[in-house]
Amino acid sequence: MNIFFVEDNAVLSRWLQTHLSKTPGLNIIGNASEGRDAIEKILSMKPDVALVDIGLPDISGIQVTREVKQALPSLRVIMLTASDDQDDIFNALEAGADGYVLKAKGAPHLTSAIEDVRTGSVWLDPSIAQFVLVNNNRQLQKPIPGRHTLTNIEIAKLGEVAASNCKDGVCLVDPEFVQKLKRLHSANATCAQ
């Protein structure tokens, strides 16, 4: 599987190079430390999976994701970031990210996330799932006209992810479910304005 990563921190970039190089079946075909350079290289090299940091010096990793996914729809993109900001999470998913891994917690699960998104699944860091659940519960407690919430089944699935009650702490999430989360966020953001 051909991997490309976008990381502006030199220490983390070296760690990714070393960690991924030691993983059987993964072939690092390139990397970049800036967004515009990443877009050009990804479009040229056409990797299977791109790991993209959100905070880049020139343009955001979210913009990188949006542009490369428009040109290469079959490319799988994982946001590998320190950001657990609500807007970053939902904007990344709306831009086409197939996974969201927090750097502080992602090392043990990074290889699993890569494998999962490559097969068409969506991978969410368990703490991200917890965040979505908390926000949904707030909306249930104080309903706002026009805002949407999750079904009980969807809440249970996110609860499993958040509690890491899945195989090896990883839950596969149906891509249609993630699409619904994106639509809920978009609709709720529109209602809040």
Disulfide bonds with the S-S distance in Angstrom:
Cys166-Cys171 1.31
